[in-house]
Amino acid sequence: MREWRTSRCSEDINCVEVALGPAAKIRDTKDRAGGTLQISTRSWDALLATVCRPATLDLSEVWSSRT
């Protein structure tokens, strides 16, 4: 059986939970009975790599929005 986990930085009501195993299962903390999304662990790793990557700052875009 998988153990559902939430982020340590999240609030109990504004989060998703994940259970890792042969596939990653994702569900809404507010609606645990509402179903799960299942993706491959490879896709889960790619998602985390994208989300956790530092954002790049386009200075030309920042300056053009100020004028």
C-alpha positions in Angstrom: 0.0 0.0 0.0 1.2 3.5 -0.8 1.6 6.2 1.7 0.0 9.5 0.8 2.3 12.5 1.4 1.8 16.3 1.3 4.4 19.0 1.3 5.7 20.2 4.6 5.2 23.7 3.4 1.5 23.3 2.5 -1.6 24.0 4.4 -3.9 21.0 4.9 -6.7 22.4 2.6 -4.7 23.9 -0.3 -2.6 21.1 -1.5 -2.3 17.9 -3.4 -1.0 14.6 -2.1 1.2 12.1 -3.8 1.8 8.4 -3.4 4.8 7.0 -5.1 5.3 3.4 -6.2 5.5 1.8 -9.6 3.4 4.9 -10.7 2.8 8.2 -9.1 -0.7 8.8 -7.9 -1.9 12.4 -7.2 -5.1 13.6 -5.5 -6.6 16.7 -4.1 -6.3 17.1 -0.4 -9.8 18.7 -0.1 -11.5 15.9 -2.1 -9.6 12.7 -1.4 -12.5 10.5 -2.6 -12.8 12.5 -5.8 -10.4 10.4 -7.8 -6.7 10.3 -8.5 -4.4 11.1 -11.4 -1.9 8.4 -12.1 1.3 9.2 -14.1 4.6 7.3 -14.6 7.4 7.9 -12.1 9.4 9.2 -15.0 6.7 11.8 -15.7 6.6 12.7 -12.0 10.4 13.2 -12.0 10.2 15.5 -15.0 7.4 17.5 -13.4 9.4 18.0 -10.2 12.5 18.9 -12.2 10.5 21.6 -14.1 8.7 23.0 -11.1 11.7 23.1 -8.8 14.1 24.6 -11.4 15.0 28.2 -10.6 13.0 30.7 -12.8 15.0 32.6 -15.4 14.4 36.3 -15.4 14.2 38.1 -18.7 15.3 41.6 -17.9 14.2 43.1 -21.2 10.6 41.9 -20.4 10.8 43.4 -16.9 12.0 46.8 -18.2 9.4 46.9 -21.1 6.6 46.3 -18.6 7.7 49.3 -16.6 7.5 51.8 -19.4 
